[in-house]
Amino acid sequence: MKHILKISLLLSIAIFFIACQEEDQTFGNIVAPTNIVVVPEIVGQDAANPNGDGSGLVNFTATADNALSFKYSFGSAVVNAPSGTTDFTFSDLGVNTYTVTVVAYGTGGVSTTTTLEVEVLATYSAPADLLNALVGDGSKTWRIKSESPGHFGLGPVGGVVPTEWYGAGPGEKSATGMYDDRYIFNTDGTFTHIVNSVNDDPTVNPEGTVFGREPLINELGPHSETPNGADIENYPYQDYSESWVITAPGGVETINLTGLGFMGYYTGGNHRYEIFSRDIPNEMIIRTTDGNSEFDWWFIITSQEEGSSNELQTIYNDLFWADEFDINGAPNPANWTYDLGTGDNGWGNNELQSYTSNADNVIVEDGILKITAKADGASYTSARIKSVDLFEFTYGRVEVRAKLPAAQGTWPAIWMLGANFETVGWPTSGEIDIMEQTGQDKNTTLGTLHYPGMSGGSANGGATQVATSTSEFHNYSVEWTPDVIKIVVDGDVFHTVINSDALPFNSDFFFILNVAMGGSLGGDVDPAFTEDTMEIDYVRVYQ
C-alpha cells in the first residue's frame, strides 16, 4: 500500500509540473517594447506662433513595437492612455518648457520609458471668482443636483438648450450609482472623485459604484454589469484623483480633467466640461461631448447638500398689497378677473379642464380662497383667476399661503406673467412660476422661470420636497429684485436665478392662480376622481 501511495504521489507531482509548463507556454514570450516614438502637436502652432495659440493644449501620440498600452506623466498628473493618444493642457502663464515622461507597457507588465520636452505658451488665467466658486475654502464638495429637473440629460452636439432632447426628473436616476458621487477641486490642482460619499464614516472606504455609457465606460476597465439600454448602472469603481485646469477656448470657460476623470455619467470623449451657466451661487450647468461625438451631455452640479438650510434674507418688508380673502363669495372683483373656457382659448398644454367662474369652481369661504377642479361627466371643470389690469407690479417679495390638492392628475399653480404678454407673446413676456406641482408627485414642489431660450420643458427651474403640501398650509414665495430672483418655500430658498437687463423680469407682472387637470404636468387623471381643491389663505406683496 505504501508503495502504491508513493507512485500516486509522484504521478500527481508530475502532472502538476506538466500543467504548469503548459500554462507557461500559453503565456508567451515576455518582450519589452522598443522604438518608442512620441509626437507632440501643440495646438495653434505655426510659423508665427511657435509655442501654440496660448491655449496651452498639446495633443500627444505615442507608438512603440510590442506595446500593449501607454502611460503619460506630466509632473504630478498621470494619464493612462491605452491607445497611446492623449492630450494635456499646460496652464502656467507664459512660455514654459515641460518634461513629459511616457511609459510603454508590453507583455507581462514589462515597460520601456522615454522622456521629451515641449515648450508651450499659455495666456489664459481663470478669473478669481470662478476659481473661488469651484474651490471655496478648500473643502468645497460638488455633486449632481439630483432634486432639480434636468439635472442630467442630453441634446445635440453644439446645442444651446440644456437637456434639449431628454432631461431626467428629480431623483429619476437614484438607482444608478451617480447621486452619491462627490467631486472636489483641490487648491493644488488635483481633482478628487469620491464614488460613494455615504460609506466613509467612520473610516474612509474607497469602494463604490459609478454610472456611464455603454460601451464607452469600458475605458475604465472590464466589467460584468448588464446594460440597461445604453447605460451601465452601478459599475464598481474606486475613489481616484486626476488633475484639473480651467481654459476658455472660444471664450467658453471650460473645466479640463486629465486621464479618465469625469463627473456624473461617464461618456469618454475629451473629459472637458464647458460651463454653460454659473449665474446661480453654488451651482453650475455644465456639458461635455461624448467620445462618439453623438450627444452633448448636460449636468447641473451644486456644492450644497440636498436639504441644507438656505434661509431667505429678504430686502422687502413693507406690505404693499394683499388679498386676505376675508369676504365670502366670489373673489374680490377689484383684484381678480377670470380666464374662461378650454385650452383652445390659449393655455393649451393638452389640459383637460374647462375654466369657469362658477361658485362650484371658485369661491371665498371663511377666509379661504378655494379653487376646485371637478369631474363633469367625461370632462372636468376648474377655475383660473388673474390680476391682469387690476394689480400689476415690478419687484417685491410675494408670499402665498396655500394647501394643495392631493388627487392624481391635478396640476395646481401659483404664478406670474409679464403684463406685456398680449403684445409681445410668450415666452418673451417672461413667466415666474412660484409654485407648481405635478399630478403624479405630490411631495415635490417646482419653481420655474420661463423666458426666451429657457422655456417649455427646458425652462430654468428647481425643485424641493414638501411632504405635507396636500395636508397642511405652506408659504410659497418669490423674492424678485433687479439683481436676483429667489423661489422660496417656508422661508428656504430652493432656486435662484440672476436677473439682468437681458431678461424680461424688469417690468410689471400680474398674478395667476389655477388648478389644471391632466396635461404636460398633470399627467394621467385618477379614473375615480370626483373633485379636489387648492386652498389659499392669502396673497401678499412686500416692497
N, C-alpha and C positions, 0 to 999 in steps of 0.2 A: 504493500500500500504506500509506504514512504517513497519507494522508487517511482511509482506512478504519479504521486503528487509532485515530485521534483521535475518529472518530464512535463507535466501540465504547466508548472510554473515557468519553465524555460520556454515552452511554446507561447505562453501569454506574453512574456517579455519580448520574444522575437516578433510577434505580431504587432506589439506596441511600437517598436522601433521602425518596423516596415511602414506602419501607418504614418508615423511622424516624418519619415523620409518622403513619403508620397505627398504629405501636406507641404513640406519644404519645396518640393519640386513644382507644385502649383503656384507657390508664392512668386516665383520668377526671380530674375536677377535684380539685385539692388544696384541701381545706377544713378549716380549724381547728375543733375542737369549740367549742361555745358553750353557755351556760346550764348550767354545771356546778352540780349540787346534791349536797351530801354530807350524809347524815343519820346521825348517831351515835346508837346505842342503848346506853346504859350499863346493863349487866346489874344487875338488882335495884333500879333507880332508881324511887322513888315519893316521895310527899309527905314521908314520914318519913325517907327515905334519898336525898336529892337527888343524892348523888355515887355511888350504887350500893351494892351489898351487901358491899363490901370485897374482892371477888374481883379487882378491877382490870380485869375483862373488858369490852371495848366492841366491839359489832358495828357495822360501817360499811357503808353502801350509797351508792354514787356513781352518778349519771346525768348525761348530757350529750348535747346534739344533735350528731350527726355523730361520735360517739366510737366507736372500734373496741376500745379496751382502756384500762385504768387502772393506775396505779402509786401506792402509798402510801409516804410516808416518815415514820417515827416516830423522829425523831432519827437514830441510826446504823443503825436497822433499816429495810430497804427491802423492800416486799412487792409483787410483781406480782399484779394482780387483774384478769384479762381481763374478767370479768363485771361488775366494779365492786363486788362484795361481798367483804368480808374481816372478820376480827376481830383484835384485838390485846389482850394482857394487859399492863397497866401495873403495875409491881411496886414502885415507890418507895413506902415506907411513908407512911401518912397521906394527906391530901387534897392533890393536886398538880395544877397546870394544865399541860397538854401542848399543844404546837403540832404539828398534823398537816398535812402537805403532800400534796395529791392532784394527780396529773398525768393528764389525759385525752389520749389519742393518737388522731389522726384519720388520714385518707388521706395516704400519703407520709411518715408519721412526724411530721407537724406536731403540735404539742401546745399545750394550754392548761392553766395551773396555777392552783390556788386553795389557800388555807390556812384552817384553822379551829382553834379551841381547845376542848379538853374538860377538864373538871375532874372528877377521878376519885379515889375512895377505894380504897386498898389496905391491908389489915390483916394479910395473911399474910406471915410471914417463914420461909423454908425453914430447917429445923434444920441446925445446923452439920455434924452427922455425914453428912447426905445431900449437902450441898454438897462436903464433903471427899471423899466416896465418888465423886462424879461428876468432880470437877476434880483431886483429888490435889495434886501439887506444881506443877500447870500443864502437865505433859507427859503426862498420862494419856490413853491412847488405848483406845477401846472397839471391839468387833467382835461379830458374831454368833457364838455359841459352837457352831460347826458340828459339833464332835465329840460333842455331847451329844444324846441322843434328845429329840425335842420342842423343838429349838432354834427351830423355825419351824412355825407351823400355824394352825389356825382353829377357831372354835367359835361358838356362838350369841351374838348381841349381849346383853351383860349377864351372860353365863355366868361361873361362878366356878371352873370346872375348866380349867386351861391345856390348849390344843390338844385340846379335848373331841371334836371331830369328825375332826380329822386332825392328826398330828404327824410332821414329817419325821424320818427316821432319821439317824444320824451320817453326815455327808458327802453326804447324798442330793441336795442342790442345788448340788453343786460346779461344775456347768457353766452356771450361770445368771448369773454376774456379781455375786453377793451376798457371797461369803465373803472377797473381797479388799478390801471396803469397810472404812474406819475412820472413827470418829466421835470428835470432840474437843469437850468442853465447856470453852471457854476462860474464864479468870477475868474477862475484860471483858464477858461475856455473849454472846459470839459462838459460834456452833456451826459447826464445820468438818466437812464431809463429803468425805473423800478417796475417790474412786471406784475407785482402783486403787493399793493400797499397795505393790505389788511393782515398780512401774516408775519409782520416784522415786530410783533410785540409778544414777549419781552425781548427777544433777540432777533437779529436780522436773519431773515430766511430769503436767499436769493432766488428761490424757485417760484415759478408762476406760469401763466399762460398769456398768449397774445392772439391777435386776430389779423387775418390777412387774405390776400387774393391768391387763388389757385390759377396757375402754378407758380406765380412769382414768389410766393412765400418759400418755395423750395430753396431759394438763395440762402435762407437761414439754416439749411440743413435738412436731411431726410426726416420724414415724419410718417406716422401711421394713421393720422386722423382722416376720416371720411369726409369728402367735400359736402357742404350744404349749398347746392347750386355752384356758384363760383367762389364761395367763401370757405376758408379753413378756420374753424372756430376752436378756441381753447388749445392752440398749438403750444406744447410745452416749451418754455424758454426760461432763461435766467437773466437776472439783473446784469446790465452791462454799461460800459462807458465808451463814448466816442468823443469827438471834438465838434464845436460849433463856432460859426463865424457869421457875421452879417455882411451881406453885399447888397448892391442896389442896381442890378442890370436893367437898363432902360428906365431907371428911376424908380423901380419897384423894390421896396425893401424885402429882402429875402433871407430866411434862415437856412444856412447850409450845414448839413450834418455829414460827418465823414463816415466811411465804411458802410455798414448796414444799419446805421442809426435811423430811426423812424418814429413817428408819432401816430397814435390812433389805430391805423389799419395799414398793414404792410403792402405796399404797391410797387416795390422796386424803384426803377427809374433813377433819377439823379440825386434823390434824397434832399431836394431843395424845396422849401416851403415858402411860397410867396405870401406876404402879409397883405391880405385884401383890405382889411379894416382893423384899426386899433383905436377907434374913437371912444369906445367904452372902457372905463378904468377896469383893470384886472381881467380883460377879456380881449381875444383876438379872433378874427376869422382868417383862416389860412387855407391854402390849396397847394396841391402838388400834382404833377402829371405822372401817370403810371409808366412802368417800364415797357409797356406795349404801345405807348402813345395813343391809347384808346380813349381814356377818360381823364378829366380833371377831377380829383377827389378833394372834397371840401370838409373842413373841420371847424368847430368852434371850440377854442380852448379857454380855460379860465383858471385863475390862481386862487379862486375862492372855493372852499369846500361846500358841497351841497348842504343847505340848511343853515349855513352860517349866518349870524345876525348882520344885517345891513340896514340899520335903523335910519329912517329919513330924517335929515336935518333941514327942516323947511325954512324958506325965507319969507313965506307968506302966512301971516297970522291974523289979518283983519278980515272979518266976514264981509264979503262984498255982495253976495246974492245967495238966496236959498229958497228952496221949496220944502217945507216941513210936512206937507200933506196932512194938514190938520183940519181941513174942511171936507166933510163927507160928500160923496157924489162924484161927478166927473172931474178929471184933473183940471186945475185952475186954467181957464182959457187965456189968462194974461201971460201964462208961462208956456203952455203946451198946445200944439195942434197935432194932426194925425196924418200918417200915411195910410192909404186905404187900398184894398184890392189885392191882387195876386202879384207874383213876381213879374208878370208881363208889364207891370207898371214901373219897373225899373230896378228892383232889387235882386232879382234873379237867384243865382247860386243853387238852382234846382230845388228851392224851398217848396214845401207842400201846402203852406197855410195861406189863407186869405185874411188880410188885416181888416178889422172893423173898429168902430168907435162905440160899440155896444157895451152896456154895463156888464154883460156876461164876460167880456174880454178885458175891460179896463175900468177900474173903479177905485175910489179912495174910501177906505173904511177904517175907522178907529185909528187914524193917524198913520195908515199904511197905504201906499200905492200898490195895487195888485194888478199885474198883467197876467192873464190866464189864457193858456192855449187849451182848446177843447177839440175833441173829436166831433165831427159833424158828418155823420154817415161815413162815406168813403174818403172824406177830406177833413180839413182842420181849419179852425178859426183861431185868431190871436189878435194882438194889438201891437202897434208901433207908434210911439208918441215922440215928438221932436220940438225943440225950442226955436226952430228957424224963424227969423224975422221978429221974434219975440224977445229972446235973450241970446245974445252973441257976445263973445269976449275974446281978448287976447291975453295970454299968460295968467297964471294963477295956480293955486292948489285946489283941485277938485276932490271932494270926499263924498262917496255914495255908500250908504249903509244898506246892505241887501242880503236877502236869503234867496237861494236859487232853487229852481225846480229840480226834482230828482229823477223824473221819468226818462227812460231811454228814448232818444230821438229829439228831445228838447234842446234848443240852442239859444240860451239867453245871452244878451249882450248889453253892456253899458258903454256907450262910445260917443265920439265927437267927429264931426265932419266940417271941412272948410266951408265957410259961408259963401265962398265964390263958386261952389260946386256947380250951380246951374250954368255958369258962363264958361268955366274952364274945364269942366268934366273931372272924372275920377281916373287915375289917382293924382292928377295934377293938383287937385284941391287939397290933398292930404287927408289922412284919417288917423285918429288916435283911438284905439280900442283899449279902454281902461280895464274892461273885464269881458272875456268870452269864455264859454265852457262848451266842450263838445258834447254830443248826445250820447257818447259811449263811455266817457271817463269823467265821472262827477267828482273826482278827487283832485283834479288838476285845473288850475285857472291860467288862462292865457292873457298876455298883454302884448299888443302889437301896434306897430306904426306902418302905414301904407303911404308910399309916395313914389314918384317916377323912378324906375329901376329896382324898387323894392316893394312889390305889390303882389296881390293874389297869394298863391302858395309859397312865394319866395319873399314874403314881407319880413320886416325887421322886428322880430318878436322874441319873447321869453315866456317861461312857464314856471309855476310854483305849485306846491302841494297845499291844498286847503281841504282837509279830510272831512270837515263838518260843514261844508258850504251849503248843503241842502237841508241841514237841520238847525243851523244857527246863523245869526246875522254876523256879517263881517264887513269891515271897511275897505272898500275898493277905491283907490286914489290915483291921481297923477299930479306930479309936480312939474309944471310947464313954465320954463323960463326962456329968455333969449339964448341961453347958452346950453341948456340941457333939458331933457325930458326923462323923468323917472316914473316908472309904473310901480305901484306900491299895493301891498295887501297888509292890513293891520299894522301899518307903520313900518314895514320892512320892504325895502327896495328890492325887486327881483329882476327888473330890466331897465337899462339905461341907454339912451341914445343922445349923442352930442348934437345939439341944434346949431344951425348956421344959416347964413343968408341964402345958401343954395337950396335949402329945404323949405317946404311950404308951410312951416309951423311958426309963422311970424305975423299972422293976421287973424281976423276973427274966426272962431269956430262956434258951432251950436251942438246941443246935446241930442242924442237919440237913445231911447230905451225900448227894448223889444224882446219878444220870445218868438223865435222862428221854429219851424218843425222840419226835420229832415235836412236835406241839402248837403252842401260840401262839408260842413262841420257837424250838422245834426245826425247825419247817417241814417241807419235803419231805425224806424219808429217801432216801439213795442206794440205788437198786434193787439194787446189788451189795453192800450192807452185809452183813457177817457178824458182826463184833464190834469193840468198841473200849473203851478203859479210861481212867478217871480215876485217877491215882496220887497218893496223899497221903503225904508224908514224916512230917509231924507236925501236931498241933493244939495250940497253946499259948495260955494266957491269963495276962496280966500285970496286976497291980493295984498 
